[in-house]
Amino acid sequence: MSTSTDFRGTTASRLISSSTVLRSRRNIELCKRGEMRAERFLDAATEVFAEKGYQHAKLSEIVARAGGSLATLYRIFGDKEGLAHAILERRLDSHVGILRDMNLADMPPEKALREIALRIAVSMGKTESRVVYRIVIGEGESFPGLRDWFFEQSVAEVRGILTTYFQQQMDAGRLQLASADAAASVFYMMMFGNVIIRIASGFVDHVDADELKAQALMSVDLFLQGALPRP
């Protein structure tokens, strides 16, 4: 199944298989206080998952940190998988939103790619990103539903937005690439592949924001050296 993505991140069709349709928030109406409680559950779950890992995290500890009751957590999220999925969704909205909001079509590659690098570097340094990568990569074999949903949604959407931008720049003669889709994957992994592996493996618990930005910008420069048209 193919997907098409515009610069605002709207997909014509999403790669969702029956095995990776997950539940996060139950379809219930919450008052303002209930929404605030749900956010506190997510914040507490992010902390506990970061400290204990998804597999060893206990809902009782999450409730103790967030306040409220276990019954309320179950009513809103269903179970621990629902909580984890909601964290993945929140991170997806934030991470993909960076690209959706940039109006990439109007930006030349030298400016657009550096701005992408800086914005995503900030997002990558957050605790929520660390938790997501540890769940979907570090513990992904044990929890394939969460892993597959993340790759089919977040990774595919980011790649789709970048692919569309690269193709538009190729058509305009501003970039010389063999494949826009392959370039999108290479570009992202050049910037953040190393830090993703280090985070997912638990090798590092904290990423220095300035160092991450510097590494991302260096990767952009290397990418552009090979992608910009030569005189």
Backbone bond lengths (Angstrom), bond angles and torsions (degrees), N, CA, C in turn:
res aa  C-N    CA-C-N  psi(-1)  N-CA   C-N-CA  omega(-1)  CA-C   N-CA-C  phi
1 M - - - 1.464 - - 1.521 109.06 -
2 S 1.293 118.40 132.01 1.458 121.27 -178.72 1.508 109.78 -96.55
3 T 1.322 115.11 157.27 1.454 120.57 176.49 1.501 109.10 -125.84
4 S 1.325 116.54 151.19 1.457 121.20 172.40 1.507 107.83 -128.38
5 T 1.328 115.95 137.31 1.452 120.72 -173.98 1.509 109.66 -130.58
6 D 1.339 117.80 130.18 1.452 119.15 174.66 1.515 108.68 -89.18
7 F 1.345 116.86 -178.62 1.453 119.82 -173.62 1.520 112.49 -73.19
8 R 1.321 118.84 -11.13 1.452 121.07 176.02 1.513 111.06 -91.69
9 G 1.341 117.47 -2.11 1.449 120.65 174.84 1.512 114.14 89.74
10 T 1.342 119.42 14.70 1.449 121.26 179.43 1.515 109.04 -82.66
11 T 1.310 118.28 124.64 1.451 121.39 -179.59 1.507 110.21 -98.51
12 A 1.331 115.91 136.56 1.454 120.33 177.58 1.510 110.86 -70.96
13 S 1.320 116.91 -33.22 1.461 121.23 173.53 1.505 107.86 -152.83
14 R 1.335 116.86 146.43 1.454 120.82 -177.83 1.509 110.19 -110.20
15 L 1.338 114.56 149.01 1.453 120.31 -178.66 1.522 109.04 -83.78
16 I 1.319 116.83 86.64 1.449 120.95 -179.26 1.517 108.54 -121.49
17 S 1.322 117.25 117.89 1.452 121.03 175.51 1.515 108.75 -95.83
18 S 1.321 116.48 160.15 1.458 120.00 -177.30 1.514 111.71 -61.82
19 S 1.338 117.48 -25.57 1.458 120.36 -177.76 1.515 112.52 -78.45
20 T 1.342 118.03 -12.19 1.450 119.59 -176.55 1.516 112.57 -122.12
21 V 1.315 117.95 22.20 1.454 120.70 171.76 1.520 106.92 -84.83
22 L 1.318 116.35 104.59 1.456 121.71 -174.09 1.516 110.90 -105.31
23 R 1.298 115.07 162.69 1.453 119.87 176.23 1.520 108.86 -107.63
24 S 1.304 118.41 143.76 1.455 121.21 173.43 1.520 107.54 -123.82
25 R 1.319 117.13 -90.39 1.451 120.63 175.99 1.521 109.60 -80.47
26 R 1.305 117.07 132.27 1.451 119.72 174.00 1.525 109.40 -69.75
27 N 1.297 115.49 156.33 1.459 121.02 -176.74 1.524 109.81 -80.21
28 I 1.336 114.97 73.28 1.454 120.79 179.83 1.520 109.08 -128.87
29 E 1.310 115.49 151.55 1.456 121.03 178.00 1.528 109.26 -85.15
30 L 1.336 116.18 131.91 1.454 121.27 178.06 1.516 109.52 -120.93
31 C 1.321 115.73 140.50 1.457 119.84 172.95 1.527 108.73 -74.77
32 K 1.322 116.60 176.19 1.461 120.25 -179.05 1.522 111.10 -57.72
33 R 1.316 116.37 -41.29 1.462 119.98 178.92 1.525 110.62 -64.38
34 G 1.335 116.47 -38.51 1.455 120.14 178.12 1.516 112.38 -65.47
35 E 1.338 116.86 -38.81 1.463 120.47 177.13 1.525 110.81 -64.23
36 M 1.318 116.31 -39.63 1.464 119.75 177.73 1.525 110.52 -64.59
37 R 1.338 116.19 -38.72 1.458 120.07 177.67 1.525 110.51 -63.77
38 A 1.331 116.64 -41.64 1.463 120.51 178.99 1.523 110.97 -61.02
39 E 1.338 117.07 -41.75 1.462 120.44 178.69 1.522 111.19 -65.28
40 R 1.338 117.13 -36.70 1.469 119.35 177.71 1.526 110.81 -66.57
41 F 1.330 116.52 -37.67 1.461 119.25 175.32 1.531 110.48 -60.67
42 L 1.325 116.78 -43.30 1.466 120.42 -179.32 1.522 111.39 -66.07
43 D 1.330 116.98 -41.39 1.464 120.14 178.72 1.530 110.68 -63.68
44 A 1.332 116.32 -43.93 1.463 120.09 -179.99 1.527 110.67 -66.80
45 A 1.331 116.85 -40.39 1.464 120.16 178.54 1.523 110.79 -62.65
46 T 1.325 117.17 -39.30 1.461 120.76 177.60 1.522 110.61 -60.14
47 E 1.326 116.95 -43.59 1.466 121.15 178.78 1.529 111.28 -62.87
48 V 1.323 116.26 -47.55 1.467 120.19 -176.46 1.525 110.78 -68.27
49 F 1.336 117.38 -41.92 1.464 119.86 177.51 1.529 110.52 -61.61
50 A 1.336 117.12 -37.59 1.463 120.76 179.47 1.524 111.00 -65.56
51 E 1.315 116.65 -37.06 1.464 120.89 -176.44 1.528 112.87 -83.30
52 K 1.340 116.89 -40.49 1.462 120.80 -171.22 1.524 113.65 -107.77
53 G 1.327 116.73 -15.33 1.455 119.29 -170.08 1.516 109.38 85.68
54 Y 1.317 116.25 154.74 1.462 120.26 -177.40 1.527 111.51 -63.49
55 Q 1.315 116.99 -45.16 1.464 120.82 -174.21 1.524 112.04 -62.08
56 H 1.325 117.63 -37.37 1.462 121.10 -173.99 1.530 113.20 -97.71
57 A 1.307 117.74 -2.47 1.467 120.44 178.91 1.524 110.17 -70.49
58 K 1.326 116.12 142.93 1.463 121.61 179.84 1.525 109.94 -114.22
59 L 1.313 115.26 136.18 1.458 120.05 179.87 1.524 111.42 -61.95
60 S 1.319 117.28 -32.25 1.465 120.13 -179.78 1.522 110.96 -62.15
61 E 1.332 117.56 -37.77 1.463 120.38 178.66 1.524 110.84 -70.92
62 I 1.319 116.84 -37.24 1.465 120.46 177.48 1.525 110.34 -62.07
63 V 1.326 116.56 -44.34 1.467 120.83 179.11 1.522 110.50 -65.06
64 A 1.335 117.23 -39.68 1.464 120.62 -179.87 1.522 111.11 -61.05
65 R 1.318 117.19 -36.80 1.465 120.54 -179.87 1.524 112.14 -78.45
66 A 1.320 115.93 -36.75 1.467 119.74 -174.79 1.517 112.60 -83.89
67 G 1.334 116.69 -25.91 1.448 119.99 -169.72 1.518 109.52 85.60
68 G 1.315 116.16 173.91 1.452 119.06 -177.54 1.513 110.33 88.15
69 S 1.317 115.85 -156.54 1.458 120.25 -175.56 1.517 110.86 -132.65
70 L 1.332 114.77 158.83 1.456 120.22 176.78 1.528 110.26 -63.31
71 A 1.323 116.41 -34.69 1.465 120.18 179.12 1.526 110.96 -62.70
72 T 1.342 117.10 -38.90 1.465 120.51 178.78 1.524 110.67 -66.86
73 L 1.337 116.17 -41.51 1.469 119.52 178.06 1.524 110.39 -60.15
74 Y 1.328 116.77 -46.62 1.465 120.11 179.16 1.528 111.05 -62.20
75 R 1.324 116.54 -38.22 1.465 119.75 -178.52 1.525 111.20 -64.78
76 I 1.346 116.62 -36.88 1.460 120.37 -176.81 1.526 112.03 -83.66
77 F 1.343 116.64 -45.68 1.470 120.43 -170.86 1.526 114.18 -111.54
78 G 1.307 117.69 -16.22 1.453 119.91 178.80 1.511 113.70 90.76
79 D 1.338 117.31 -56.54 1.458 121.41 -178.22 1.528 108.67 -166.95
80 K 1.336 116.23 -170.29 1.465 120.27 -177.03 1.524 111.40 -66.56
81 E 1.324 116.97 -36.06 1.463 119.45 177.60 1.524 110.83 -62.80
82 G 1.332 116.14 -39.23 1.455 119.55 177.39 1.516 112.16 -62.48
83 L 1.331 116.37 -39.07 1.464 120.53 176.01 1.526 110.94 -62.87
84 A 1.329 115.88 -48.21 1.465 119.97 -179.19 1.522 110.95 -61.42
85 H 1.327 116.44 -41.58 1.458 119.63 179.47 1.522 110.77 -63.66
86 A 1.332 117.09 -38.85 1.464 120.12 178.48 1.526 111.07 -64.45
87 I 1.332 117.09 -36.35 1.466 120.43 176.14 1.524 109.90 -65.20
88 L 1.328 116.93 -42.75 1.464 120.47 177.15 1.525 110.82 -61.05
89 E 1.334 116.68 -41.50 1.464 120.13 179.54 1.526 111.34 -65.01
90 R 1.332 116.01 -41.55 1.465 119.51 -179.71 1.523 110.37 -64.48
91 R 1.311 116.14 -40.03 1.456 119.81 178.02 1.525 110.50 -68.29
92 L 1.337 117.31 -38.07 1.459 121.41 176.78 1.522 110.53 -59.81
93 D 1.327 117.02 -46.94 1.462 120.85 -179.55 1.526 111.03 -60.20
94 S 1.330 116.59 -39.81 1.460 120.59 -178.90 1.523 111.53 -72.16
95 H 1.335 116.16 -48.24 1.464 121.41 -173.85 1.525 111.17 -68.94
96 V 1.318 116.44 -49.68 1.459 120.00 -179.90 1.529 110.42 -68.80
97 G 1.340 116.13 -32.41 1.458 119.66 178.44 1.517 113.19 -59.45
98 I 1.336 116.25 -29.00 1.464 120.29 176.87 1.521 110.37 -57.44
99 L 1.325 116.41 -44.99 1.464 120.57 -178.83 1.523 111.57 -77.18
100 R 1.319 116.75 -36.78 1.464 119.92 -179.55 1.522 111.72 -60.30
101 D 1.319 116.68 -35.78 1.463 121.49 -171.75 1.522 114.10 -88.57
102 M 1.319 118.22 1.93 1.460 119.71 -171.38 1.523 114.82 -91.60
103 N 1.327 118.22 -11.80 1.467 120.64 -177.30 1.527 110.13 53.00
104 L 1.327 115.51 55.58 1.458 122.06 -172.58 1.523 113.34 -60.39
105 A 1.312 117.57 -31.77 1.464 120.20 -174.45 1.522 112.64 -57.33
106 D 1.322 117.28 -26.91 1.464 121.06 -176.74 1.526 113.25 -93.81
107 M 1.339 117.82 4.38 1.460 120.46 -173.56 1.524 111.26 -113.06
108 P 1.351 118.15 135.15 1.467 120.72 175.09 1.524 110.17 -69.22
109 P 1.337 118.05 156.45 1.469 120.62 -175.23 1.521 114.08 -56.12
110 E 1.328 117.46 -41.72 1.465 119.74 -176.92 1.528 111.42 -59.15
111 K 1.317 116.82 -37.92 1.461 121.08 179.80 1.519 111.33 -82.32
112 A 1.325 116.80 -45.99 1.466 120.99 -174.77 1.522 111.86 -61.95
113 L 1.324 117.57 -46.92 1.458 120.02 -174.49 1.524 112.02 -69.82
114 R 1.318 117.01 -34.68 1.470 118.95 176.37 1.526 111.01 -68.96
115 E 1.322 116.57 -38.51 1.465 119.81 178.78 1.531 110.38 -67.03
116 I 1.324 116.82 -41.02 1.465 120.59 175.74 1.524 109.98 -58.69
117 A 1.326 116.27 -46.25 1.463 120.90 -178.06 1.521 111.43 -59.09
118 L 1.316 116.87 -45.90 1.463 120.42 -177.10 1.525 111.51 -67.73
119 R 1.318 116.83 -42.16 1.466 119.45 -177.40 1.525 111.81 -68.89
120 I 1.326 116.79 -42.88 1.460 119.18 -179.47 1.526 110.47 -70.47
121 A 1.323 117.65 -32.42 1.465 120.23 177.62 1.522 110.77 -59.83
122 V 1.319 116.91 -39.82 1.468 120.55 177.98 1.527 110.07 -63.09
123 S 1.333 116.61 -45.18 1.464 120.92 179.32 1.524 111.41 -64.91
124 M 1.323 116.70 -38.32 1.460 121.55 -177.07 1.524 112.21 -64.15
125 G 1.316 117.24 -27.52 1.451 120.39 -177.32 1.519 114.54 -81.54
126 K 1.329 118.03 -3.49 1.460 120.94 -177.31 1.528 111.34 -80.90
127 T 1.332 115.29 151.90 1.465 120.89 -179.88 1.519 111.52 -57.05
128 E 1.323 117.40 -39.20 1.461 121.14 -178.43 1.523 111.34 -59.85
129 S 1.329 117.56 -38.84 1.463 120.22 177.79 1.523 110.70 -65.54
130 R 1.330 116.30 -40.37 1.463 119.96 178.75 1.527 110.71 -61.18
131 V 1.321 116.29 -42.97 1.463 120.82 179.21 1.524 110.82 -62.87
132 V 1.320 116.59 -45.17 1.463 120.63 -177.94 1.523 110.82 -60.09
133 Y 1.325 117.73 -46.98 1.461 119.66 -178.01 1.520 111.95 -67.02
134 R 1.310 117.15 -33.21 1.466 118.78 178.36 1.526 111.21 -70.62
135 I 1.330 116.95 -34.46 1.465 119.47 178.18 1.521 110.57 -70.84
136 V 1.332 117.23 -50.42 1.466 119.78 -170.00 1.524 113.18 -83.05
137 I 1.339 117.72 -21.10 1.462 120.19 179.16 1.526 110.40 -112.45
138 G 1.334 116.59 -56.84 1.452 119.70 -177.72 1.521 113.29 -61.94
139 E 1.350 117.09 -38.04 1.460 121.34 -179.26 1.528 111.98 -117.09
140 G 1.318 116.48 14.51 1.458 120.81 -173.44 1.513 114.88 -62.32
141 E 1.328 117.73 -33.14 1.461 119.86 -179.49 1.525 111.36 -65.19
142 S 1.330 116.18 -31.61 1.466 120.31 179.46 1.522 112.28 -81.65
143 F 1.335 116.84 -22.47 1.460 121.18 -176.92 1.530 109.46 -131.70
144 P 1.340 116.53 68.57 1.472 120.37 -173.09 1.522 113.96 -64.44
145 G 1.329 117.93 -27.57 1.458 118.96 179.68 1.513 111.91 -64.00
146 L 1.337 116.81 -46.54 1.461 121.13 177.39 1.526 110.72 -64.74
147 R 1.325 115.78 -43.88 1.469 120.37 179.91 1.524 111.40 -59.22
148 D 1.332 116.07 -50.58 1.460 119.74 -174.95 1.521 111.40 -66.92
149 W 1.339 116.66 -38.90 1.468 119.21 177.94 1.521 110.39 -59.68
150 F 1.332 116.90 -44.35 1.458 120.48 -178.03 1.525 111.31 -62.43
151 F 1.326 116.65 -46.17 1.459 118.85 -178.16 1.522 111.81 -69.05
152 E 1.324 117.52 -34.17 1.459 120.34 -179.19 1.528 112.31 -77.24
153 Q 1.328 116.75 -20.62 1.458 120.20 -178.79 1.526 111.11 -104.97
154 S 1.314 117.50 -70.79 1.466 120.86 -173.69 1.520 112.20 -64.57
155 V 1.325 117.13 -54.53 1.461 120.33 -176.50 1.524 110.67 -62.74
156 A 1.328 116.77 -44.60 1.459 120.35 -178.64 1.524 111.68 -64.51
157 E 1.334 117.25 -37.43 1.464 119.24 -177.51 1.525 111.46 -72.45
158 V 1.329 116.96 -43.24 1.467 119.78 176.62 1.528 110.13 -60.47
159 R 1.320 115.75 -45.58 1.464 119.68 179.63 1.527 110.90 -62.49
160 G 1.335 116.93 -38.42 1.454 120.21 179.50 1.520 112.73 -64.21
161 I 1.328 116.84 -41.78 1.464 120.74 179.06 1.529 110.31 -64.35
162 L 1.338 116.41 -45.00 1.462 120.01 179.23 1.528 111.42 -65.55
163 T 1.330 116.62 -39.81 1.462 120.24 178.95 1.523 111.03 -60.62
164 T 1.326 116.19 -44.90 1.460 120.18 179.35 1.523 111.12 -61.69
165 Y 1.326 116.61 -42.18 1.466 120.18 179.23 1.528 110.89 -64.83
166 F 1.325 116.88 -46.66 1.463 119.67 -179.39 1.531 111.10 -61.89
167 Q 1.326 117.12 -40.22 1.460 119.43 179.62 1.527 111.11 -64.38
168 Q 1.329 116.21 -40.58 1.463 119.93 178.51 1.530 110.93 -63.16
169 Q 1.334 116.43 -40.18 1.462 120.32 179.16 1.527 111.45 -71.17
170 M 1.320 117.43 -33.76 1.467 120.64 174.65 1.520 110.71 -64.64
171 D 1.325 116.09 -44.19 1.467 120.43 179.98 1.526 111.50 -63.18
172 A 1.339 115.89 -30.69 1.463 120.52 179.93 1.527 112.37 -85.62
173 G 1.334 116.95 -2.99 1.460 120.77 179.16 1.514 114.32 80.06
174 R 1.331 117.91 13.59 1.468 120.96 -178.65 1.524 112.98 -90.24
175 L 1.331 117.01 -18.98 1.458 121.50 177.11 1.525 109.05 -133.67
176 Q 1.326 115.76 147.05 1.458 122.02 175.02 1.524 107.85 -117.61
177 L 1.326 115.40 104.24 1.458 121.47 -177.01 1.521 109.30 -133.75
178 A 1.319 116.36 145.17 1.461 119.91 177.84 1.520 111.35 -71.62
179 S 1.333 116.81 -34.60 1.461 121.78 -178.21 1.516 108.89 -151.45
180 A 1.325 117.00 123.75 1.462 120.59 178.65 1.525 111.04 -63.89
181 D 1.323 116.99 -39.77 1.457 120.80 -178.22 1.526 111.15 -66.68
182 A 1.326 116.94 -46.84 1.465 120.02 178.70 1.523 110.65 -63.79
183 A 1.331 116.71 -38.37 1.460 120.51 179.75 1.522 111.29 -63.96
184 A 1.337 117.27 -36.09 1.462 120.75 179.24 1.523 110.89 -61.87
185 S 1.324 116.41 -43.53 1.459 120.63 179.33 1.523 111.26 -67.40
186 V 1.324 116.48 -44.76 1.462 120.86 -179.44 1.523 110.70 -63.28
187 F 1.323 116.48 -43.04 1.461 120.89 -177.99 1.527 111.32 -59.69
188 Y 1.325 116.68 -48.34 1.463 120.00 -177.47 1.526 111.15 -64.70
189 M 1.326 116.61 -43.77 1.459 119.51 -177.58 1.526 112.04 -72.30
190 M 1.318 118.06 -28.65 1.462 119.82 173.41 1.522 110.38 -60.43
191 M 1.320 115.82 -41.34 1.464 120.11 -177.53 1.521 112.45 -74.25
192 F 1.346 116.64 -45.62 1.460 118.76 -165.89 1.531 115.00 -128.23
193 G 1.328 118.32 1.45 1.461 119.60 -178.13 1.515 113.06 -58.31
194 N 1.323 116.94 -43.45 1.461 120.79 -177.83 1.522 111.41 -64.32
195 V 1.322 116.65 -45.33 1.467 119.12 -177.98 1.524 111.04 -69.94
196 I 1.334 118.15 -33.87 1.464 120.68 177.43 1.524 110.38 -61.82
197 I 1.327 117.15 -44.40 1.465 121.06 179.21 1.525 110.73 -63.55
198 R 1.314 116.80 -42.87 1.466 120.68 -178.59 1.527 111.40 -66.07
199 I 1.332 115.91 -38.95 1.466 120.00 178.62 1.523 110.68 -70.12
200 A 1.336 116.50 -48.59 1.463 120.90 -175.40 1.522 112.06 -62.22
201 S 1.324 116.55 -34.49 1.463 120.68 -178.72 1.519 112.72 -78.83
202 G 1.339 116.74 -11.45 1.452 120.38 -176.24 1.512 113.25 82.82
203 F 1.326 116.93 8.18 1.468 120.56 -178.80 1.520 111.05 -65.53
204 V 1.337 116.80 -33.57 1.463 120.92 176.23 1.523 108.96 -127.21
205 D 1.325 116.12 146.43 1.458 121.97 176.54 1.520 112.20 -104.96
206 H 1.320 115.65 -15.92 1.466 119.82 -177.21 1.520 108.89 -143.35
207 V 1.320 115.59 139.38 1.456 121.71 178.19 1.519 108.40 -115.57
208 D 1.319 116.57 125.26 1.457 120.43 178.60 1.529 109.60 -69.53
209 A 1.328 116.21 123.48 1.463 121.08 -173.95 1.524 111.99 -62.02
210 D 1.324 117.35 -43.57 1.464 120.18 -178.49 1.527 111.24 -66.22
211 E 1.330 116.07 -39.78 1.466 119.69 178.08 1.523 110.86 -65.12
212 L 1.327 116.19 -40.21 1.459 120.59 179.87 1.523 111.00 -65.28
213 K 1.322 117.10 -41.27 1.462 120.76 177.53 1.525 110.95 -62.82
214 A 1.333 116.39 -43.86 1.465 120.40 -179.07 1.523 111.06 -62.69
215 Q 1.333 117.06 -42.79 1.459 120.64 179.32 1.529 111.03 -65.32
216 A 1.333 116.15 -39.70 1.461 120.02 -179.99 1.524 111.09 -65.11
217 L 1.326 117.27 -42.69 1.467 120.59 179.50 1.524 111.34 -66.41
218 M 1.324 117.30 -37.14 1.460 120.13 176.53 1.525 110.37 -62.95
219 S 1.328 116.62 -39.72 1.461 120.70 178.30 1.520 111.44 -65.70
220 V 1.331 116.96 -37.69 1.465 120.62 176.56 1.524 110.27 -61.16
221 D 1.328 116.73 -44.86 1.463 120.27 179.80 1.529 111.16 -61.05
222 L 1.335 116.74 -42.04 1.464 120.10 178.29 1.526 111.04 -64.16
223 F 1.321 116.26 -42.03 1.465 120.59 179.13 1.525 110.70 -61.99
224 L 1.318 116.46 -45.51 1.461 120.28 -177.69 1.525 112.14 -66.83
225 Q 1.324 117.32 -30.98 1.465 119.51 177.42 1.523 111.57 -59.22
226 G 1.319 116.16 -33.42 1.456 119.58 179.71 1.515 114.11 -92.95
227 A 1.349 117.10 -16.30 1.465 120.16 -171.97 1.522 114.37 -105.08
228 L 1.329 118.04 -25.10 1.463 119.54 -178.93 1.528 110.52 -74.04
229 P 1.323 117.24 143.86 1.474 120.18 178.25 1.523 111.01 -59.83
230 R 1.316 115.70 141.53 1.460 120.53 177.41 1.523 109.56 -93.73
231 P 1.343 116.66 144.23 1.475 119.89 -179.87 1.526 111.26 -59.53
